[in-house]
Amino acid sequence: MPATLRQIHALLATDGVFISKTPCVGEMNPLIWMFLLPAMRALGKAPHASVFRAAELEQQIKAAGFEIVAVENHATKGNDSRPYIVARKR
């Protein structure tokens, strides 16, 4: 993820905006990322997915050279583990 975020940063114009709504698997039920996801990968039914929390995602975005402008959750139901993040290139 760090390399991808740095590449996005490099591609944006000065003061460009990066918008992300990223599933944070680390905040989901542990059974999903500890057992279900690896089993689905082993069967060829799921791609590799990094496991991280929203706070880690924010840190990675900042480390790539962005200033976070807003973080919100727009849940369709219950506790949504997909933060909506708006960041500006510094």
PyMOL Python script that loads the backbone (N, CA, C, O; Angstrom):
from pymol import cmd

cmd.read_pdbstr("""\
ATOM      1  N   MET A   1       0.806  -1.195   0.000  1.00  0.00           N
ATOM      2  CA  MET A   1       0.000   0.000   0.000  1.00  0.00           C
ATOM      3  C   MET A   1       0.855   1.267   0.000  1.00  0.00           C
ATOM      4  O   MET A   1       0.501   2.223  -0.690  1.00  0.00           O
ATOM      5  N   PRO A   2       1.964   1.318   0.742  1.00  0.00           N
ATOM      6  CA  PRO A   2       2.760   2.548   0.730  1.00  0.00           C
ATOM      7  C   PRO A   2       3.220   2.953  -0.673  1.00  0.00           C
ATOM      8  O   PRO A   2       3.158   4.130  -1.030  1.00  0.00           O
ATOM      9  N   ALA A   3       3.673   1.997  -1.455  1.00  0.00           N
ATOM     10  CA  ALA A   3       4.147   2.323  -2.808  1.00  0.00           C
ATOM     11  C   ALA A   3       3.002   2.833  -3.685  1.00  0.00           C
ATOM     12  O   ALA A   3       3.189   3.759  -4.473  1.00  0.00           O
ATOM     13  N   THR A   4       1.837   2.242  -3.552  1.00  0.00           N
ATOM     14  CA  THR A   4       0.677   2.679  -4.339  1.00  0.00           C
ATOM     15  C   THR A   4       0.281   4.093  -3.958  1.00  0.00           C
ATOM     16  O   THR A   4       0.004   4.916  -4.831  1.00  0.00           O
ATOM     17  N   LEU A   5       0.250   4.383  -2.666  1.00  0.00           N
ATOM     18  CA  LEU A   5      -0.107   5.732  -2.218  1.00  0.00           C
ATOM     19  C   LEU A   5       0.920   6.765  -2.674  1.00  0.00           C
ATOM     20  O   LEU A   5       0.556   7.880  -3.046  1.00  0.00           O
ATOM     21  N   ARG A   6       2.204   6.397  -2.648  1.00  0.00           N
ATOM     22  CA  ARG A   6       3.242   7.328  -3.136  1.00  0.00           C
ATOM     23  C   ARG A   6       3.077   7.588  -4.632  1.00  0.00           C
ATOM     24  O   ARG A   6       3.285   8.709  -5.096  1.00  0.00           O
ATOM     25  N   GLN A   7       2.704   6.556  -5.382  1.00  0.00           N
ATOM     26  CA  GLN A   7       2.506   6.729  -6.822  1.00  0.00           C
ATOM     27  C   GLN A   7       1.296   7.637  -7.094  1.00  0.00           C
ATOM     28  O   GLN A   7       1.354   8.497  -7.973  1.00  0.00           O
ATOM     29  N   ILE A   8       0.218   7.452  -6.352  1.00  0.00           N
ATOM     30  CA  ILE A   8      -0.950   8.326  -6.496  1.00  0.00           C
ATOM     31  C   ILE A   8      -0.543   9.762  -6.192  1.00  0.00           C
ATOM     32  O   ILE A   8      -0.911  10.687  -6.916  1.00  0.00           O
ATOM     33  N   HIS A   9       0.217   9.940  -5.119  1.00  0.00           N
ATOM     34  CA  HIS A   9       0.689  11.278  -4.737  1.00  0.00           C
ATOM     35  C   HIS A   9       1.496  11.907  -5.870  1.00  0.00           C
ATOM     36  O   HIS A   9       1.313  13.084  -6.185  1.00  0.00           O
ATOM     37  N   ALA A  10       2.383  11.130  -6.481  1.00  0.00           N
ATOM     38  CA  ALA A  10       3.231  11.645  -7.562  1.00  0.00           C
ATOM     39  C   ALA A  10       2.411  12.020  -8.795  1.00  0.00           C
ATOM     40  O   ALA A  10       2.784  12.940  -9.521  1.00  0.00           O
ATOM     41  N   LEU A  11       1.320  11.336  -9.038  1.00  0.00           N
ATOM     42  CA  LEU A  11       0.499  11.597 -10.219  1.00  0.00           C
ATOM     43  C   LEU A  11      -0.423  12.803 -10.072  1.00  0.00           C
ATOM     44  O   LEU A  11      -0.836  13.396 -11.069  1.00  0.00           O
ATOM     45  N   LEU A  12      -0.745  13.163  -8.845  1.00  0.00           N
ATOM     46  CA  LEU A  12      -1.665  14.282  -8.619  1.00  0.00           C
ATOM     47  C   LEU A  12      -0.983  15.629  -8.809  1.00  0.00           C
ATOM     48  O   LEU A  12       0.206  15.790  -8.532  1.00  0.00           O
ATOM     49  N   ALA A  13      -1.761  16.587  -9.287  1.00  0.00           N
ATOM     50  CA  ALA A  13      -1.283  17.967  -9.399  1.00  0.00           C
ATOM     51  C   ALA A  13      -1.159  18.559  -7.995  1.00  0.00           C
ATOM     52  O   ALA A  13      -1.717  18.017  -7.041  1.00  0.00           O
ATOM     53  N   THR A  14      -0.438  19.653  -7.868  1.00  0.00           N
ATOM     54  CA  THR A  14      -0.337  20.351  -6.596  1.00  0.00           C
ATOM     55  C   THR A  14      -1.736  20.659  -6.084  1.00  0.00           C
ATOM     56  O   THR A  14      -2.588  21.116  -6.845  1.00  0.00           O
ATOM     57  N   ASP A  15      -1.976  20.416  -4.818  1.00  0.00           N
ATOM     58  CA  ASP A  15      -3.290  20.576  -4.181  1.00  0.00           C
ATOM     59  C   ASP A  15      -4.334  19.612  -4.725  1.00  0.00           C
ATOM     60  O   ASP A  15      -5.529  19.809  -4.504  1.00  0.00           O
ATOM     61  N   GLY A  16      -3.900  18.562  -5.440  1.00  0.00           N
ATOM     62  CA  GLY A  16      -4.828  17.550  -5.946  1.00  0.00           C
ATOM     63  C   GLY A  16      -5.479  16.806  -4.798  1.00  0.00           C
ATOM     64  O   GLY A  16      -4.935  16.747  -3.695  1.00  0.00           O
ATOM     65  N   VAL A  17      -6.643  16.240  -5.060  1.00  0.00           N
ATOM     66  CA  VAL A  17      -7.423  15.570  -4.020  1.00  0.00           C
ATOM     67  C   VAL A  17      -7.473  14.067  -4.289  1.00  0.00           C
ATOM     68  O   VAL A  17      -7.703  13.628  -5.416  1.00  0.00           O
ATOM     69  N   PHE A  18      -7.254  13.301  -3.243  1.00  0.00           N
ATOM     70  CA  PHE A  18      -7.340  11.842  -3.271  1.00  0.00           C
ATOM     71  C   PHE A  18      -8.535  11.453  -2.411  1.00  0.00           C
ATOM     72  O   PHE A  18      -8.632  11.870  -1.257  1.00  0.00           O
ATOM     73  N   ILE A  19      -9.446  10.655  -2.968  1.00  0.00           N
ATOM     74  CA  ILE A  19     -10.627  10.204  -2.235  1.00  0.00           C
ATOM     75  C   ILE A  19     -10.600   8.685  -2.174  1.00  0.00           C
ATOM     76  O   ILE A  19     -10.400   8.013  -3.186  1.00  0.00           O
ATOM     77  N   SER A  20     -10.803   8.156  -0.976  1.00  0.00           N
ATOM     78  CA  SER A  20     -10.735   6.710  -0.771  1.00  0.00           C
ATOM     79  C   SER A  20     -11.909   6.245   0.079  1.00  0.00           C
ATOM     80  O   SER A  20     -12.261   6.885   1.070  1.00  0.00           O
ATOM     81  N   LYS A  21     -12.506   5.142  -0.309  1.00  0.00           N
ATOM     82  CA  LYS A  21     -13.439   4.414   0.560  1.00  0.00           C
ATOM     83  C   LYS A  21     -12.921   2.988   0.561  1.00  0.00           C
ATOM     84  O   LYS A  21     -13.205   2.207  -0.348  1.00  0.00           O
ATOM     85  N   THR A  22     -12.162   2.660   1.589  1.00  0.00           N
ATOM     86  CA  THR A  22     -11.385   1.428   1.631  1.00  0.00           C
ATOM     87  C   THR A  22     -11.885   0.496   2.732  1.00  0.00           C
ATOM     88  O   THR A  22     -11.981   0.916   3.885  1.00  0.00           O
ATOM     89  N   PRO A  23     -12.206  -0.757   2.409  1.00  0.00           N
ATOM     90  CA  PRO A  23     -12.583  -1.712   3.448  1.00  0.00           C
ATOM     91  C   PRO A  23     -11.397  -1.962   4.396  1.00  0.00           C
ATOM     92  O   PRO A  23     -10.315  -2.341   3.949  1.00  0.00           O
ATOM     93  N   CYS A  24     -11.598  -1.756   5.665  1.00  0.00           N
ATOM     94  CA  CYS A  24     -10.556  -1.998   6.666  1.00  0.00           C
ATOM     95  C   CYS A  24     -10.848  -3.344   7.323  1.00  0.00           C
ATOM     96  O   CYS A  24     -11.560  -3.428   8.324  1.00  0.00           O
ATOM     97  N   VAL A  25     -10.286  -4.377   6.742  1.00  0.00           N
ATOM     98  CA  VAL A  25     -10.560  -5.752   7.147  1.00  0.00           C
ATOM     99  C   VAL A  25     -10.177  -5.984   8.609  1.00  0.00           C
ATOM    100  O   VAL A  25     -10.791  -6.808   9.288  1.00  0.00           O
ATOM    101  N   GLY A  26      -9.175  -5.266   9.091  1.00  0.00           N
ATOM    102  CA  GLY A  26      -8.737  -5.427  10.478  1.00  0.00           C
ATOM    103  C   GLY A  26      -9.785  -5.028  11.497  1.00  0.00           C
ATOM    104  O   GLY A  26      -9.665  -5.374  12.672  1.00  0.00           O
ATOM    105  N   GLU A  27     -10.809  -4.308  11.071  1.00  0.00           N
ATOM    106  CA  GLU A  27     -11.880  -3.905  11.983  1.00  0.00           C
ATOM    107  C   GLU A  27     -13.125  -4.777  11.834  1.00  0.00           C
ATOM    108  O   GLU A  27     -14.118  -4.585  12.536  1.00  0.00           O
ATOM    109  N   MET A  28     -13.058  -5.723  10.923  1.00  0.00           N
ATOM    110  CA  MET A  28     -14.185  -6.629  10.737  1.00  0.00           C
ATOM    111  C   MET A  28     -14.071  -7.788  11.726  1.00  0.00           C
ATOM    112  O   MET A  28     -13.080  -7.903  12.448  1.00  0.00           O
ATOM    113  N   ASN A  29     -15.063  -8.620  11.752  1.00  0.00           N
ATOM    114  CA  ASN A  29     -15.064  -9.795  12.610  1.00  0.00           C
ATOM    115  C   ASN A  29     -13.768 -10.584  12.378  1.00  0.00           C
ATOM    116  O   ASN A  29     -13.457 -10.911  11.233  1.00  0.00           O
ATOM    117  N   PRO A  30     -13.017 -10.895  13.419  1.00  0.00           N
ATOM    118  CA  PRO A  30     -11.752 -11.614  13.243  1.00  0.00           C
ATOM    119  C   PRO A  30     -11.892 -12.951  12.503  1.00  0.00           C
ATOM    120  O   PRO A  30     -10.948 -13.400  11.855  1.00  0.00           O
ATOM    121  N   LEU A  31     -13.043 -13.573  12.596  1.00  0.00           N
ATOM    122  CA  LEU A  31     -13.245 -14.836  11.879  1.00  0.00           C
ATOM    123  C   LEU A  31     -13.128 -14.634  10.364  1.00  0.00           C
ATOM    124  O   LEU A  31     -12.708 -15.534   9.638  1.00  0.00           O
ATOM    125  N   ILE A  32     -13.500 -13.456   9.909  1.00  0.00           N
ATOM    126  CA  ILE A  32     -13.422 -13.168   8.471  1.00  0.00           C
ATOM    127  C   ILE A  32     -11.976 -13.154   8.016  1.00  0.00           C
ATOM    128  O   ILE A  32     -11.617 -13.848   7.065  1.00  0.00           O
ATOM    129  N   TRP A  33     -11.127 -12.356   8.697  1.00  0.00           N
ATOM    130  CA  TRP A  33      -9.755 -12.215   8.205  1.00  0.00           C
ATOM    131  C   TRP A  33      -8.807 -13.297   8.698  1.00  0.00           C
ATOM    132  O   TRP A  33      -7.737 -13.487   8.120  1.00  0.00           O
ATOM    133  N   MET A  34      -9.180 -14.009   9.755  1.00  0.00           N
ATOM    134  CA  MET A  34      -8.299 -15.070  10.246  1.00  0.00           C
ATOM    135  C   MET A  34      -8.571 -16.415   9.560  1.00  0.00           C
ATOM    136  O   MET A  34      -7.653 -17.212   9.364  1.00  0.00           O
ATOM    137  N   PHE A  35      -9.830 -16.660   9.199  1.00  0.00           N
ATOM    138  CA  PHE A  35     -10.176 -17.977   8.664  1.00  0.00           C
ATOM    139  C   PHE A  35     -10.844 -17.922   7.291  1.00  0.00           C
ATOM    140  O   PHE A  35     -10.397 -18.590   6.358  1.00  0.00           O
ATOM    141  N   LEU A  36     -11.903 -17.138   7.160  1.00  0.00           N
ATOM    142  CA  LEU A  36     -12.667 -17.123   5.915  1.00  0.00           C
ATOM    143  C   LEU A  36     -11.848 -16.617   4.739  1.00  0.00           C
ATOM    144  O   LEU A  36     -11.811 -17.261   3.690  1.00  0.00           O
ATOM    145  N   LEU A  37     -11.192 -15.473   4.896  1.00  0.00           N
ATOM    146  CA  LEU A  37     -10.400 -14.904   3.799  1.00  0.00           C
ATOM    147  C   LEU A  37      -9.262 -15.831   3.361  1.00  0.00           C
ATOM    148  O   LEU A  37      -9.105 -16.052   2.161  1.00  0.00           O
ATOM    149  N   PRO A  38      -8.457 -16.387   4.290  1.00  0.00           N
ATOM    150  CA  PRO A  38      -7.407 -17.325   3.857  1.00  0.00           C
ATOM    151  C   PRO A  38      -7.971 -18.571   3.165  1.00  0.00           C
ATOM    152  O   PRO A  38      -7.383 -19.068   2.204  1.00  0.00           O
ATOM    153  N   ALA A  39      -9.101 -19.072   3.650  1.00  0.00           N
ATOM    154  CA  ALA A  39      -9.703 -20.256   3.018  1.00  0.00           C
ATOM    155  C   ALA A  39     -10.166 -19.926   1.604  1.00  0.00           C
ATOM    156  O   ALA A  39      -9.960 -20.718   0.684  1.00  0.00           O
ATOM    157  N   MET A  40     -10.782 -18.775   1.426  1.00  0.00           N
ATOM    158  CA  MET A  40     -11.243 -18.371   0.092  1.00  0.00           C
ATOM    159  C   MET A  40     -10.060 -18.158  -0.856  1.00  0.00           C
ATOM    160  O   MET A  40     -10.142 -18.488  -2.039  1.00  0.00           O
ATOM    161  N   ARG A  41      -8.958 -17.604  -0.333  1.00  0.00           N
ATOM    162  CA  ARG A  41      -7.748 -17.435  -1.161  1.00  0.00           C
ATOM    163  C   ARG A  41      -7.204 -18.789  -1.587  1.00  0.00           C
ATOM    164  O   ARG A  41      -6.816 -18.968  -2.742  1.00  0.00           O
ATOM    165  N   ALA A  42      -7.173 -19.749  -0.657  1.00  0.00           N
ATOM    166  CA  ALA A  42      -6.644 -21.079  -0.956  1.00  0.00           C
ATOM    167  C   ALA A  42      -7.474 -21.774  -2.040  1.00  0.00           C
ATOM    168  O   ALA A  42      -6.953 -22.582  -2.809  1.00  0.00           O
ATOM    169  N   LEU A  43      -8.755 -21.456  -2.091  1.00  0.00           N
ATOM    170  CA  LEU A  43      -9.639 -22.044  -3.096  1.00  0.00           C
ATOM    171  C   LEU A  43      -9.685 -21.239  -4.391  1.00  0.00           C
ATOM    172  O   LEU A  43     -10.385 -21.607  -5.334  1.00  0.00           O
ATOM    173  N   GLY A  44      -8.933 -20.136  -4.432  1.00  0.00           N
ATOM    174  CA  GLY A  44      -8.922 -19.294  -5.625  1.00  0.00           C
ATOM    175  C   GLY A  44     -10.161 -18.432  -5.769  1.00  0.00           C
ATOM    176  O   GLY A  44     -10.469 -17.973  -6.869  1.00  0.00           O
ATOM    177  N   LYS A  45     -10.877 -18.204  -4.676  1.00  0.00           N
ATOM    178  CA  LYS A  45     -12.125 -17.433  -4.710  1.00  0.00           C
ATOM    179  C   LYS A  45     -11.968 -16.012  -4.189  1.00  0.00           C
ATOM    180  O   LYS A  45     -12.933 -15.248  -4.194  1.00  0.00           O
ATOM    181  N   ALA A  46     -10.771 -15.641  -3.739  1.00  0.00           N
ATOM    182  CA  ALA A  46     -10.547 -14.290  -3.233  1.00  0.00           C
ATOM    183  C   ALA A  46      -9.106 -13.886  -3.521  1.00  0.00           C
ATOM    184  O   ALA A  46      -8.198 -14.714  -3.438  1.00  0.00           O
ATOM    185  N   PRO A  47      -8.894 -12.625  -3.856  1.00  0.00           N
ATOM    186  CA  PRO A  47      -7.527 -12.149  -4.064  1.00  0.00           C
ATOM    187  C   PRO A  47      -6.863 -11.877  -2.719  1.00  0.00           C
ATOM    188  O   PRO A  47      -7.513 -11.921  -1.674  1.00  0.00           O
ATOM    189  N   HIS A  48      -5.562 -11.594  -2.755  1.00  0.00           N
ATOM    190  CA  HIS A  48      -4.870 -11.185  -1.531  1.00  0.00           C
ATOM    191  C   HIS A  48      -5.491  -9.883  -1.045  1.00  0.00           C
ATOM    192  O   HIS A  48      -5.793  -9.001  -1.849  1.00  0.00           O
ATOM    193  N   ALA A  49      -5.680  -9.759   0.236  1.00  0.00           N
ATOM    194  CA  ALA A  49      -6.194  -8.525   0.834  1.00  0.00           C
ATOM    195  C   ALA A  49      -5.376  -8.230   2.078  1.00  0.00           C
ATOM    196  O   ALA A  49      -5.215  -9.085   2.949  1.00  0.00           O
ATOM    197  N   SER A  50      -4.867  -7.024   2.151  1.00  0.00           N
ATOM    198  CA  SER A  50      -4.123  -6.619   3.345  1.00  0.00           C
ATOM    199  C   SER A  50      -5.093  -6.412   4.498  1.00  0.00           C
ATOM    200  O   SER A  50      -6.225  -5.972   4.298  1.00  0.00           O
ATOM    201  N   VAL A  51      -4.651  -6.725   5.683  1.00  0.00           N
ATOM    202  CA  VAL A  51      -5.471  -6.564   6.876  1.00  0.00           C
ATOM    203  C   VAL A  51      -4.924  -5.379   7.669  1.00  0.00           C
ATOM    204  O   VAL A  51      -3.801  -5.417   8.172  1.00  0.00           O
ATOM    205  N   PHE A  52      -5.731  -4.332   7.771  1.00  0.00           N
ATOM    206  CA  PHE A  52      -5.342  -3.138   8.520  1.00  0.00           C
ATOM    207  C   PHE A  52      -6.582  -2.449   9.057  1.00  0.00           C
ATOM    208  O   PHE A  52      -7.703  -2.725   8.630  1.00  0.00           O
ATOM    209  N   ARG A  53      -6.358  -1.547  10.000  1.00  0.00           N
ATOM    210  CA  ARG A  53      -7.445  -0.775  10.616  1.00  0.00           C
ATOM    211  C   ARG A  53      -7.485   0.623   9.996  1.00  0.00           C
ATOM    212  O   ARG A  53      -6.552   1.031   9.306  1.00  0.00           O
ATOM    213  N   ALA A  54      -8.567   1.347  10.247  1.00  0.00           N
ATOM    214  CA  ALA A  54      -8.750   2.699   9.691  1.00  0.00           C
ATOM    215  C   ALA A  54      -7.619   3.628  10.129  1.00  0.00           C
ATOM    216  O   ALA A  54      -7.131   4.422   9.324  1.00  0.00           O
ATOM    217  N   ALA A  55      -7.200   3.543  11.381  1.00  0.00           N
ATOM    218  CA  ALA A  55      -6.122   4.411  11.868  1.00  0.00           C
ATOM    219  C   ALA A  55      -4.823   4.149  11.108  1.00  0.00           C
ATOM    220  O   ALA A  55      -4.077   5.083  10.812  1.00  0.00           O
ATOM    221  N   GLU A  56      -4.549   2.883  10.792  1.00  0.00           N
ATOM    222  CA  GLU A  56      -3.352   2.542  10.021  1.00  0.00           C
ATOM    223  C   GLU A  56      -3.451   3.092   8.600  1.00  0.00           C
ATOM    224  O   GLU A  56      -2.462   3.572   8.046  1.00  0.00           O
ATOM    225  N   LEU A  57      -4.640   3.020   8.015  1.00  0.00           N
ATOM    226  CA  LEU A  57      -4.844   3.564   6.676  1.00  0.00           C
ATOM    227  C   LEU A  57      -4.572   5.067   6.676  1.00  0.00           C
ATOM    228  O   LEU A  57      -3.894   5.574   5.783  1.00  0.00           O
ATOM    229  N   GLU A  58      -5.089   5.768   7.658  1.00  0.00           N
ATOM    230  CA  GLU A  58      -4.854   7.215   7.761  1.00  0.00           C
ATOM    231  C   GLU A  58      -3.357   7.508   7.893  1.00  0.00           C
ATOM    232  O   GLU A  58      -2.848   8.422   7.245  1.00  0.00           O
ATOM    233  N   GLN A  59      -2.656   6.749   8.718  1.00  0.00           N
ATOM    234  CA  GLN A  59      -1.209   6.951   8.883  1.00  0.00           C
ATOM    235  C   GLN A  59      -0.472   6.744   7.570  1.00  0.00           C
ATOM    236  O   GLN A  59       0.434   7.507   7.237  1.00  0.00           O
ATOM    237  N   GLN A  60      -0.855   5.717   6.825  1.00  0.00           N
ATOM    238  CA  GLN A  60      -0.204   5.427   5.537  1.00  0.00           C
ATOM    239  C   GLN A  60      -0.449   6.571   4.546  1.00  0.00           C
ATOM    240  O   GLN A  60       0.456   6.962   3.809  1.00  0.00           O
ATOM    241  N   ILE A  61      -1.661   7.098   4.534  1.00  0.00           N
ATOM    242  CA  ILE A  61      -1.991   8.208   3.632  1.00  0.00           C
ATOM    243  C   ILE A  61      -1.163   9.432   3.988  1.00  0.00           C
ATOM    244  O   ILE A  61      -0.625  10.095   3.102  1.00  0.00           O
ATOM    245  N   LYS A  62      -1.056   9.738   5.270  1.00  0.00           N
ATOM    246  CA  LYS A  62      -0.237  10.878   5.715  1.00  0.00           C
ATOM    247  C   LYS A  62       1.233  10.670   5.370  1.00  0.00           C
ATOM    248  O   LYS A  62       1.909  11.596   4.923  1.00  0.00           O
ATOM    249  N   ALA A  63       1.724   9.449   5.578  1.00  0.00           N
ATOM    250  CA  ALA A  63       3.131   9.148   5.299  1.00  0.00           C
ATOM    251  C   ALA A  63       3.456   9.284   3.815  1.00  0.00           C
ATOM    252  O   ALA A  63       4.609   9.520   3.454  1.00  0.00           O
ATOM    253  N   ALA A  64       2.451   9.137   2.952  1.00  0.00           N
ATOM    254  CA  ALA A  64       2.661   9.268   1.509  1.00  0.00           C
ATOM    255  C   ALA A  64       2.678  10.729   1.068  1.00  0.00           C
ATOM    256  O   ALA A  64       2.892  11.014  -0.110  1.00  0.00           O
ATOM    257  N   GLY A  65       2.456  11.654   1.997  1.00  0.00           N
ATOM    258  CA  GLY A  65       2.540  13.077   1.667  1.00  0.00           C
ATOM    259  C   GLY A  65       1.204  13.778   1.510  1.00  0.00           C
ATOM    260  O   GLY A  65       1.121  14.832   0.880  1.00  0.00           O
ATOM    261  N   PHE A  66       0.161  13.199   2.079  1.00  0.00           N
ATOM    262  CA  PHE A  66      -1.157  13.814   2.000  1.00  0.00           C
ATOM    263  C   PHE A  66      -1.552  14.444   3.330  1.00  0.00           C
ATOM    264  O   PHE A  66      -1.098  14.025   4.395  1.00  0.00           O
ATOM    265  N   GLU A  67      -2.396  15.447   3.244  1.00  0.00           N
ATOM    266  CA  GLU A  67      -3.036  16.043   4.418  1.00  0.00           C
ATOM    267  C   GLU A  67      -4.480  15.552   4.393  1.00  0.00           C
ATOM    268  O   GLU A  67      -5.187  15.752   3.406  1.00  0.00           O
ATOM    269  N   ILE A  68      -4.912  14.922   5.460  1.00  0.00           N
ATOM    270  CA  ILE A  68      -6.281  14.421   5.498  1.00  0.00           C
ATOM    271  C   ILE A  68      -7.222  15.581   5.810  1.00  0.00           C
ATOM    272  O   ILE A  68      -7.068  16.284   6.808  1.00  0.00           O
ATOM    273  N   VAL A  69      -8.197  15.756   4.927  1.00  0.00           N
ATOM    274  CA  VAL A  69      -9.155  16.853   5.038  1.00  0.00           C
ATOM    275  C   VAL A  69     -10.412  16.401   5.774  1.00  0.00           C
ATOM    276  O   VAL A  69     -10.968  17.158   6.568  1.00  0.00           O
ATOM    277  N   ALA A  70     -10.865  15.172   5.518  1.00  0.00           N
ATOM    278  CA  ALA A  70     -12.082  14.665   6.160  1.00  0.00           C
ATOM    279  C   ALA A  70     -12.054  13.145   6.226  1.00  0.00           C
ATOM    280  O   ALA A  70     -11.530  12.473   5.338  1.00  0.00           O
ATOM    281  N   VAL A  71     -12.631  12.624   7.301  1.00  0.00           N
ATOM    282  CA  VAL A  71     -12.820  11.180   7.459  1.00  0.00           C
ATOM    283  C   VAL A  71     -14.245  10.991   7.961  1.00  0.00           C
ATOM    284  O   VAL A  71     -14.628  11.529   9.000  1.00  0.00           O
ATOM    285  N   GLU A  72     -15.017  10.226   7.214  1.00  0.00           N
ATOM    286  CA  GLU A  72     -16.406   9.981   7.591  1.00  0.00           C
ATOM    287  C   GLU A  72     -16.757   8.530   7.325  1.00  0.00           C
ATOM    288  O   GLU A  72     -16.082   7.843   6.558  1.00  0.00           O
ATOM    289  N   ASN A  73     -17.812   8.076   7.963  1.00  0.00           N
ATOM    290  CA  ASN A  73     -18.347   6.744   7.698  1.00  0.00           C
ATOM    291  C   ASN A  73     -19.759   6.912   7.161  1.00  0.00           C
ATOM    292  O   ASN A  73     -20.612   7.522   7.807  1.00  0.00           O
ATOM    293  N   HIS A  74     -19.995   6.377   5.995  1.00  0.00           N
ATOM    294  CA  HIS A  74     -21.318   6.413   5.373  1.00  0.00           C
ATOM    295  C   HIS A  74     -21.804   4.976   5.286  1.00  0.00           C
ATOM    296  O   HIS A  74     -21.779   4.362   4.219  1.00  0.00           O
ATOM    297  N   ALA A  75     -22.245   4.452   6.414  1.00  0.00           N
ATOM    298  CA  ALA A  75     -22.643   3.051   6.495  1.00  0.00           C
ATOM    299  C   ALA A  75     -23.999   2.830   5.829  1.00  0.00           C
ATOM    300  O   ALA A  75     -24.929   3.620   5.998  1.00  0.00           O
ATOM    301  N   THR A  76     -24.089   1.755   5.079  1.00  0.00           N
ATOM    302  CA  THR A  76     -25.375   1.377   4.513  1.00  0.00           C
ATOM    303  C   THR A  76     -26.186   0.609   5.543  1.00  0.00           C
ATOM    304  O   THR A  76     -27.416   0.611   5.509  1.00  0.00           O
ATOM    305  N   LYS A  77     -25.485  -0.049   6.460  1.00  0.00           N
ATOM    306  CA  LYS A  77     -26.154  -0.744   7.560  1.00  0.00           C
ATOM    307  C   LYS A  77     -25.139  -1.027   8.661  1.00  0.00           C
ATOM    308  O   LYS A  77     -24.010  -1.431   8.384  1.00  0.00           O
ATOM    309  N   GLY A  78     -25.536  -0.819   9.886  1.00  0.00           N
ATOM    310  CA  GLY A  78     -24.701  -1.172  11.027  1.00  0.00           C
ATOM    311  C   GLY A  78     -23.341  -0.498  11.065  1.00  0.00           C
ATOM    312  O   GLY A  78     -23.185   0.650  10.649  1.00  0.00           O
ATOM    313  N   ASN A  79     -22.376  -1.222  11.563  1.00  0.00           N
ATOM    314  CA  ASN A  79     -21.019  -0.724  11.722  1.00  0.00           C
ATOM    315  C   ASN A  79     -20.243  -0.959  10.425  1.00  0.00           C
ATOM    316  O   ASN A  79     -19.863  -2.089  10.117  1.00  0.00           O
ATOM    317  N   ASP A  80     -20.017   0.087   9.689  1.00  0.00           N
ATOM    318  CA  ASP A  80     -19.335  -0.016   8.400  1.00  0.00           C
ATOM    319  C   ASP A  80     -17.841   0.160   8.617  1.00  0.00           C
ATOM    320  O   ASP A  80     -17.415   1.138   9.232  1.00  0.00           O
ATOM    321  N   SER A  81     -17.047  -0.771   8.122  1.00  0.00           N
ATOM    322  CA  SER A  81     -15.593  -0.735   8.286  1.00  0.00           C
ATOM    323  C   SER A  81     -14.910  -0.183   7.039  1.00  0.00           C
ATOM    324  O   SER A  81     -13.804  -0.598   6.695  1.00  0.00           O
ATOM    325  N   ARG A  82     -15.581   0.763   6.357  1.00  0.00           N
ATOM    326  CA  ARG A  82     -15.023   1.353   5.137  1.00  0.00           C
ATOM    327  C   ARG A  82     -15.013   2.869   5.269  1.00  0.00           C
ATOM    328  O   ARG A  82     -15.949   3.527   4.814  1.00  0.00           O
ATOM    329  N   PRO A  83     -13.982   3.439   5.878  1.00  0.00           N
ATOM    330  CA  PRO A  83     -13.965   4.891   6.040  1.00  0.00           C
ATOM    331  C   PRO A  83     -13.847   5.606   4.692  1.00  0.00           C
ATOM    332  O   PRO A  83     -13.138   5.160   3.789  1.00  0.00           O
ATOM    333  N   TYR A  84     -14.547   6.700   4.588  1.00  0.00           N
ATOM    334  CA  TYR A  84     -14.501   7.578   3.425  1.00  0.00           C
ATOM    335  C   TYR A  84     -13.500   8.669   3.780  1.00  0.00           C
ATOM    336  O   TYR A  84     -13.747   9.468   4.683  1.00  0.00           O
ATOM    337  N   ILE A  85     -12.369   8.709   3.075  1.00  0.00           N
ATOM    338  CA  ILE A  85     -11.288   9.642   3.404  1.00  0.00           C
ATOM    339  C   ILE A  85     -11.014  10.573   2.233  1.00  0.00           C
ATOM    340  O   ILE A  85     -10.852  10.133   1.095  1.00  0.00           O
ATOM    341  N   VAL A  86     -10.965  11.867   2.529  1.00  0.00           N
ATOM    342  CA  VAL A  86     -10.594  12.870   1.532  1.00  0.00           C
ATOM    343  C   VAL A  86      -9.272  13.453   1.990  1.00  0.00           C
ATOM    344  O   VAL A  86      -9.150  13.926   3.120  1.00  0.00           O
ATOM    345  N   ALA A  87      -8.269  13.418   1.098  1.00  0.00           N
ATOM    346  CA  ALA A  87      -6.933  13.920   1.437  1.00  0.00           C
ATOM    347  C   ALA A  87      -6.428  14.797   0.294  1.00  0.00           C
ATOM    348  O   ALA A  87      -6.739  14.571  -0.875  1.00  0.00           O
ATOM    349  N   ARG A  88      -5.647  15.794   0.664  1.00  0.00           N
ATOM    350  CA  ARG A  88      -5.069  16.719  -0.313  1.00  0.00           C
ATOM    351  C   ARG A  88      -3.560  16.541  -0.378  1.00  0.00           C
ATOM    352  O   ARG A  88      -2.896  16.343   0.639  1.00  0.00           O
ATOM    353  N   LYS A  89      -3.038  16.613  -1.585  1.00  0.00           N
ATOM    354  CA  LYS A  89      -1.590  16.499  -1.769  1.00  0.00           C
ATOM    355  C   LYS A  89      -0.918  17.706  -1.121  1.00  0.00           C
ATOM    356  O   LYS A  89      -1.303  18.849  -1.369  1.00  0.00           O
ATOM    357  N   ARG A  90       0.094  17.442  -0.284  1.00  0.00           N
ATOM    358  CA  ARG A  90       0.870  18.536   0.334  1.00  0.00           C
ATOM    359  C   ARG A  90       2.003  18.909  -0.561  1.00  0.00           C
ATOM    360  O   ARG A  90       2.779  19.807  -0.233  1.00  0.00           O
TER     361      ARG A  90
END
""", "prot")
cmd.dss("prot")
cmd.show_as("cartoon", "prot")
cmd.util.cbc("prot")
cmd.orient("prot")
